[in-house]
């Protein structure tokens, strides 16, 4: 198993950063917690927790239409968080950032609003073989509804997309290519800049599922050239129930509302409704105000560390994790792409992942077992489930030493 590694810049001290995360100091079943389930949800640092508490203790109010002080403060913090996320992604303007519940809702928004406007009978929607269910099922529903075709970019045994097959899929009927930047099941980093360019050359648009990319590497949506970019706050040190969609303004202007109700309107009569300006046209009802404020604090926290430094540190840690686990007899890695981030998936001979996960939990190791909402990937490798260890910048080599030792204990139990 190999992985691309960048040089580690100075200054990232994971052991010091761990002190910012209260949950990491606890013991589980009498053992120090080793948290390796970051692809499902990262832990939350104290500055984000403090931002949430401040909102609930001092600024608790609804946003936008209020004229009183609390509403003004809440609105300022809510919109400030949008601007900070815009800069984090290098979107050209705040109006291109739409708050959602997470990457799943962001993708559903695009499939429902843009898709039902632009995809018709006989058209093609292209996804990849390694997508999360959230980037498959919305497109399946759209295709079934519109009489369109779902096309799939295949992958090889290493877990890399076979991009030589992409041009054959990009027919004149291709409307959108929806692809993950980083696979949640394999850790594969896909060349989304190239994919977006090839989609555009064929007259299609490109959506990037960035849920697993945004926590681990710098993201520049203008440089990537994507038309849509979806992310989730809870995977990048933010609260649950909050995420965002980046979309090019020209596309948002022509898209119909995804949901209707309060705040997405400028005026309503029984004869006609006028929709609000961007991005509020897509933010019906009272939003997750605290979540957005917490998301802004999470972005500040990540940028205070530096996304380049996070990416470099994690690439070295991933290399160590791969080498440490590869040395375990009977371990089969699932996914060996040359360019990877954040994730190590594997199976252990004669131990079901559910049994392994249970034993690891008793040793204080928190990781994920199952199909990871990527059942097509599991079928490709001929397994029903894998064990997935996923890292963050606050993990250390000692965490993977503990994981390796715990796996050896499990092997003895099942010997």
C-alpha positions as CSV (number, residue, x, y, z in Angstrom):
1,X,0.0,0.0,0.0
2,X,1.4,3.4,-1.0
3,X,0.4,7.0,-0.4
4,X,1.7,10.3,-1.6
5,X,3.4,12.3,1.1
6,X,4.2,16.0,1.3
7,X,6.9,17.6,3.5
8,X,5.7,18.6,6.9
9,X,6.0,22.3,7.6
10,X,7.1,23.4,11.0
11,X,4.8,24.3,13.8
12,X,2.0,21.8,13.9
13,X,2.1,20.1,17.3
14,X,-0.7,17.6,17.4
15,X,-0.2,16.9,21.1
16,X,-0.7,20.5,22.0
17,X,-3.7,20.9,19.7
18,X,-5.4,17.9,21.3
19,X,-5.8,20.0,24.4
20,X,-8.3,22.1,22.5
21,X,-10.7,19.1,22.2
22,X,-12.3,18.3,25.5
23,X,-13.7,14.9,24.3
24,X,-10.2,13.6,23.6
25,X,-9.2,13.7,27.3
26,X,-11.8,11.1,28.4
27,X,-11.4,7.4,29.1
28,X,-13.6,4.8,27.5
29,X,-14.0,1.4,29.2
30,X,-11.2,2.5,31.5
31,X,-8.8,3.2,28.7
32,X,-7.7,6.5,27.2
33,X,-9.8,7.3,24.2
34,X,-8.2,6.9,20.8
35,X,-10.5,8.6,18.3
36,X,-10.2,7.4,14.7
37,X,-13.7,8.0,13.4
38,X,-13.1,11.5,11.9
39,X,-14.5,10.7,8.5
40,X,-17.9,10.2,10.2
41,X,-17.5,13.2,12.5
42,X,-14.6,15.1,13.8
43,X,-14.3,16.3,17.4
44,X,-15.2,19.9,18.4
45,X,-12.5,22.3,19.7
46,X,-13.1,24.6,22.6
47,X,-13.4,27.8,20.5
48,X,-16.3,26.4,18.6
49,X,-18.0,25.2,21.8
50,X,-17.5,28.7,23.3
51,X,-19.0,30.3,20.2
52,X,-22.1,28.2,20.5
53,X,-22.4,28.9,24.2
54,X,-22.1,32.6,23.6
55,X,-24.9,32.6,21.1
56,X,-27.2,30.7,23.4
57,X,-26.3,32.7,26.5
58,X,-26.1,36.2,25.0
59,X,-27.3,36.5,21.4
60,X,-30.2,34.0,21.2
61,X,-32.6,35.5,18.7
62,X,-33.8,35.0,15.1
63,X,-31.8,36.5,12.3
64,X,-32.6,39.1,9.6
65,X,-36.0,40.7,10.2
66,X,-35.5,41.8,13.8
67,X,-34.7,45.4,14.7
68,X,-33.7,44.7,18.3
69,X,-30.2,44.4,19.6
70,X,-30.1,40.6,20.0
71,X,-31.4,40.0,16.5
72,X,-28.9,42.4,15.1
73,X,-26.0,40.7,16.9
74,X,-27.2,37.2,15.8
75,X,-27.6,38.4,12.2
76,X,-24.1,39.9,12.2
77,X,-22.5,36.7,13.5
78,X,-24.6,34.6,11.1
79,X,-23.6,36.6,8.0
80,X,-20.0,37.0,9.2
81,X,-19.7,33.2,9.3
82,X,-20.9,33.1,5.6
83,X,-18.1,35.5,4.6
84,X,-15.5,33.5,6.5
85,X,-16.6,30.3,4.7
86,X,-16.6,32.1,1.4
87,X,-13.0,33.1,2.0
88,X,-12.1,29.6,3.2
89,X,-13.3,28.2,-0.1
90,X,-12.1,31.2,-2.1
91,X,-15.6,31.6,-3.6
92,X,-15.8,34.9,-5.4
93,X,-18.6,36.4,-3.3
94,X,-20.6,35.6,-0.1
95,X,-23.8,35.2,-2.2
96,X,-22.4,32.0,-3.6
97,X,-22.5,30.3,-0.2
98,X,-25.8,28.8,0.7
99,X,-26.3,27.4,4.2
100,X,-27.7,23.8,4.3
101,X,-27.9,21.0,6.9
102,X,-24.8,19.4,5.4
103,X,-23.3,18.0,2.2
104,X,-26.3,15.6,1.8
105,X,-28.8,18.5,1.6
106,X,-26.5,20.5,-0.6
107,X,-26.4,17.7,-3.2
108,X,-30.1,17.2,-2.9
109,X,-30.6,21.0,-3.4
110,X,-28.7,20.8,-6.7
111,X,-30.4,17.6,-7.9
112,X,-33.8,19.0,-7.1
113,X,-33.4,22.6,-8.3
114,X,-30.8,22.6,-11.0
115,X,-31.4,19.0,-12.0
116,X,-35.1,19.3,-12.5
117,X,-34.6,22.4,-14.6
118,X,-31.7,21.1,-16.8
119,X,-32.0,17.3,-17.0
120,X,-34.6,15.7,-19.3
121,X,-35.5,12.4,-20.9
122,X,-32.5,10.7,-22.5
123,X,-29.9,13.0,-20.8
124,X,-26.9,11.6,-18.9
125,X,-25.9,12.2,-15.3
126,X,-22.4,10.9,-14.5
127,X,-21.2,9.8,-11.0
128,X,-18.2,7.7,-10.0
129,X,-18.0,4.2,-8.7
130,X,-16.7,5.3,-5.3
131,X,-19.4,7.8,-4.4
132,X,-21.1,8.0,-1.0
133,X,-24.8,7.2,-1.2
134,X,-25.6,10.9,-0.8
135,X,-24.0,11.5,-4.2
136,X,-25.8,8.5,-5.8
137,X,-29.4,8.3,-4.6
138,X,-30.4,12.0,-5.3
139,X,-29.2,11.5,-8.9
140,X,-31.0,8.1,-9.2
141,X,-34.2,9.7,-8.1
142,X,-33.7,12.6,-10.6
143,X,-33.0,10.1,-13.4
144,X,-36.1,8.0,-12.6
145,X,-38.2,11.1,-12.5
146,X,-36.9,12.7,-15.7
147,X,-36.2,9.5,-17.7
148,X,-32.5,10.2,-17.7
149,X,-29.6,7.8,-17.5
150,X,-27.2,7.4,-14.6
151,X,-23.6,6.7,-15.9
152,X,-20.7,5.5,-13.7
153,X,-17.0,6.2,-14.0
154,X,-15.4,2.9,-13.1
155,X,-12.4,2.4,-10.8
156,X,-9.6,0.0,-10.6
157,X,-8.4,-2.4,-7.9
158,X,-6.3,0.3,-6.3
159,X,-9.4,2.4,-5.8
160,X,-8.5,5.0,-8.5
161,X,-11.0,6.3,-11.1
162,X,-10.4,5.1,-14.6
163,X,-10.5,8.5,-16.2
164,X,-9.6,7.1,-19.6
165,X,-13.3,6.0,-19.6
166,X,-14.7,9.4,-18.8
167,X,-14.6,10.9,-22.3
168,X,-16.6,8.0,-23.5
169,X,-19.3,8.8,-20.9
170,X,-19.3,12.6,-21.8
171,X,-21.7,12.4,-24.6
172,X,-23.6,15.4,-26.0
173,X,-26.4,14.4,-23.6
174,X,-24.2,14.6,-20.5
175,X,-25.6,17.3,-18.2
176,X,-23.6,17.0,-14.9
177,X,-20.6,15.1,-13.5
178,X,-21.0,14.6,-9.7
179,X,-17.9,13.3,-8.1
180,X,-16.3,13.1,-4.7
181,X,-12.9,14.9,-4.1
182,X,-11.9,12.4,-1.4
183,X,-13.6,9.0,-1.0
184,X,-15.0,8.4,2.4
185,X,-14.5,4.6,2.1
186,X,-11.1,4.5,0.5
187,X,-9.4,7.9,1.1
188,X,-8.7,8.2,-2.7
189,X,-8.1,11.8,-3.7
190,X,-9.6,12.4,-7.2
191,X,-8.3,14.9,-9.7
192,X,-11.4,17.0,-9.6
193,X,-9.8,19.9,-11.4
194,X,-9.2,17.7,-14.5
195,X,-12.7,16.2,-14.2
196,X,-14.4,19.6,-14.0
197,X,-12.4,20.8,-17.1
198,X,-13.4,17.7,-19.1
199,X,-17.0,18.1,-18.0
200,X,-17.0,21.7,-19.2
201,X,-15.4,20.9,-22.5
202,X,-18.4,18.5,-23.1
203,X,-20.9,21.2,-22.1
204,X,-21.7,19.7,-18.7
205,X,-21.4,21.2,-15.2
206,X,-19.5,19.6,-12.3
207,X,-20.5,19.1,-8.7
208,X,-17.8,18.1,-6.2
209,X,-18.7,16.3,-2.9
210,X,-16.1,18.0,-0.7
211,X,-17.3,16.6,2.6
212,X,-14.1,14.6,3.1
213,X,-11.8,17.1,1.4
214,X,-12.5,20.4,3.3
215,X,-11.2,19.1,6.7
216,X,-7.9,17.8,5.3
217,X,-6.6,20.1,2.5
218,X,-6.9,23.6,1.1
219,X,-9.9,24.1,-1.1
220,X,-10.1,26.7,-3.8
221,X,-13.3,26.4,-5.7
222,X,-12.2,28.9,-8.3
223,X,-9.0,26.9,-8.9
224,X,-10.9,23.6,-9.0
225,X,-13.2,25.1,-11.6
226,X,-16.2,23.3,-10.2
227,X,-19.7,24.7,-10.5
228,X,-21.0,23.2,-7.2
229,X,-19.1,22.2,-4.0
230,X,-20.8,20.5,-1.0
231,X,-19.5,20.2,2.5
232,X,-20.5,19.4,6.1
233,X,-19.6,21.3,9.2
234,X,-19.5,18.3,11.6
235,X,-16.6,16.8,9.6
236,X,-14.4,19.9,9.9
237,X,-14.6,20.6,13.7
238,X,-18.0,22.4,13.4
239,X,-21.4,21.6,14.8
240,X,-23.7,18.9,13.5
241,X,-26.7,19.9,11.3
242,X,-24.9,22.6,9.4
243,X,-23.1,22.6,6.1
244,X,-23.0,24.6,2.9
245,X,-23.3,24.6,-0.8
246,X,-21.0,26.7,-3.0
247,X,-22.5,27.4,-6.4
248,X,-21.6,29.8,-9.1
249,X,-23.8,32.8,-8.9
250,X,-24.9,32.5,-12.5
251,X,-26.3,29.1,-11.8
252,X,-28.0,30.1,-8.6
253,X,-29.7,33.1,-10.3
254,X,-31.4,30.8,-12.7
255,X,-32.3,28.0,-10.3
256,X,-35.8,27.8,-8.8
257,X,-36.1,27.6,-5.0
258,X,-35.4,24.3,-3.3
259,X,-37.9,24.9,-0.4
260,X,-40.4,27.7,0.2
261,X,-41.5,29.6,3.2
262,X,-40.3,32.5,5.3
263,X,-37.1,34.4,4.4
264,X,-36.8,33.1,0.9
265,X,-39.3,35.7,-0.3
266,X,-39.3,39.4,-0.9
267,X,-43.1,39.7,-1.2
268,X,-46.1,37.5,-1.2
269,X,-49.7,37.9,-2.4
270,X,-52.3,35.3,-3.3
271,X,-51.7,36.2,-6.9
272,X,-47.8,36.1,-7.0
273,X,-44.7,35.6,-4.9
274,X,-41.4,37.4,-5.5
275,X,-38.3,35.5,-4.4
276,X,-35.6,37.0,-2.2
277,X,-32.1,37.8,-3.5
278,X,-29.2,35.4,-3.3
279,X,-28.4,33.4,-1.2
280,X,-31.6,33.7,0.8
281,X,-33.8,32.4,-2.1
282,X,-32.4,29.0,-1.0
283,X,-32.6,29.4,2.8
284,X,-36.3,29.0,3.7
285,X,-37.4,29.3,7.3
286,X,-35.4,29.8,10.4
287,X,-31.9,28.5,9.7
288,X,-29.5,26.7,12.0
289,X,-28.2,30.0,13.4
290,X,-26.0,28.5,16.1
291,X,-24.7,26.0,13.7
292,X,-23.6,28.7,11.2
293,X,-22.0,30.7,13.9
294,X,-20.2,27.6,15.1
295,X,-19.2,26.8,11.6
296,X,-17.6,30.3,11.3
297,X,-15.6,29.6,14.5
298,X,-14.5,26.2,13.1
299,X,-13.3,27.9,9.9
300,X,-11.3,30.4,12.0
301,X,-9.8,27.6,14.1
302,X,-8.7,25.6,11.0
303,X,-7.2,28.6,9.4
304,X,-5.4,29.5,12.6
305,X,-3.6,26.2,12.2
306,X,-3.3,26.5,8.4
307,X,-4.8,24.0,5.9
308,X,-1.4,23.5,4.2
309,X,0.1,22.5,7.5
310,X,-2.8,20.2,8.3
311,X,-2.5,18.5,4.9
312,X,1.2,18.0,5.3
313,X,1.0,16.7,8.8
314,X,-1.8,14.3,8.0
315,X,-0.1,13.0,4.9
316,X,2.9,11.9,7.0
317,X,0.7,10.4,9.7
318,X,-1.3,8.5,7.0
319,X,2.0,7.1,5.7
320,X,2.9,5.9,9.2
321,X,-0.6,4.4,9.7
322,X,-0.4,2.5,6.4
323,X,3.0,1.1,7.2
324,X,2.1,0.2,10.8
325,X,-1.1,-1.6,9.7
326,X,0.4,-3.3,6.6
327,X,2.8,-5.1,9.0
328,X,-0.1,-6.9,10.6
329,X,-0.4,-10.5,9.4
330,X,-3.8,-11.3,7.9
331,X,-4.7,-7.6,7.2
332,X,-6.0,-6.9,3.8
333,X,-6.0,-3.2,2.8
334,X,-9.1,-2.0,0.9
335,X,-8.0,0.8,-1.4
336,X,-4.3,1.5,-2.2
337,X,-4.5,4.6,-4.4
338,X,-1.4,6.6,-4.9
339,X,-3.0,9.8,-3.8
340,X,-5.0,9.4,-0.6
341,X,-6.1,11.4,2.4
342,X,-7.5,10.7,5.8
343,X,-8.7,7.1,5.6
344,X,-7.3,3.6,6.0
345,X,-9.8,0.8,5.2
346,X,-9.1,-2.8,5.8
347,X,-10.3,-6.2,6.8
348,X,-8.7,-8.8,9.1
349,X,-8.7,-12.5,8.1
350,X,-11.4,-14.5,9.9
351,X,-12.7,-11.6,11.9
352,X,-15.9,-9.8,10.9
353,X,-15.6,-6.0,11.0
354,X,-18.5,-5.8,13.5
355,X,-16.7,-8.2,15.9
356,X,-13.4,-6.4,15.4
357,X,-15.0,-3.0,16.1
358,X,-16.6,-4.3,19.3
359,X,-13.2,-5.6,20.6
360,X,-11.5,-2.4,19.6
361,X,-14.1,-0.3,21.4
362,X,-13.3,-2.3,24.6
363,X,-9.6,-1.2,24.1
364,X,-10.7,2.5,23.9
365,X,-10.4,2.6,20.1
366,X,-13.2,4.5,18.3
367,X,-13.5,3.8,14.6
368,X,-16.1,2.9,12.0
369,X,-17.1,-0.6,10.7
370,X,-19.7,-1.2,8.0
371,X,-20.3,-0.3,4.4
372,X,-19.7,3.5,5.1
373,X,-22.7,4.4,3.0
374,X,-20.7,3.2,0.0
375,X,-22.2,-0.2,-0.8
376,X,-21.1,-0.2,-4.5
377,X,-17.5,0.1,-3.3
378,X,-18.0,-2.8,-0.9
379,X,-19.4,-5.0,-3.7
380,X,-16.5,-4.0,-6.0
381,X,-14.1,-5.4,-3.5
382,X,-16.2,-8.4,-2.7
383,X,-16.8,-7.5,1.0
384,X,-19.9,-6.6,3.0
385,X,-18.1,-4.2,5.2
386,X,-14.7,-2.9,6.2
387,X,-13.0,-1.5,9.2
388,X,-12.2,2.2,8.7
389,X,-9.7,4.2,10.7
390,X,-9.9,7.9,9.8
391,X,-7.5,10.5,11.1
392,X,-7.4,14.2,11.8
393,X,-4.6,16.7,12.7
394,X,-5.0,16.0,16.4
395,X,-4.2,12.3,15.9
396,X,-0.7,11.0,16.5
397,X,1.5,8.0,15.7
398,X,0.7,6.7,19.2
399,X,-3.0,6.4,18.2
400,X,-2.1,4.0,15.4
401,X,0.3,2.1,17.6
402,X,-2.6,1.6,20.0
403,X,-4.8,0.5,17.1
404,X,-2.3,-2.0,15.9
405,X,-1.8,-3.4,19.4
406,X,-5.6,-3.7,19.8
407,X,-5.9,-5.6,16.5
408,X,-3.3,-8.1,17.7
409,X,-5.4,-8.6,20.8
410,X,-8.5,-9.3,18.6
411,X,-6.5,-11.8,16.6
412,X,-5.6,-13.7,19.7
413,X,-9.2,-13.8,20.8
414,X,-10.3,-15.2,17.4
415,X,-7.3,-17.6,17.0
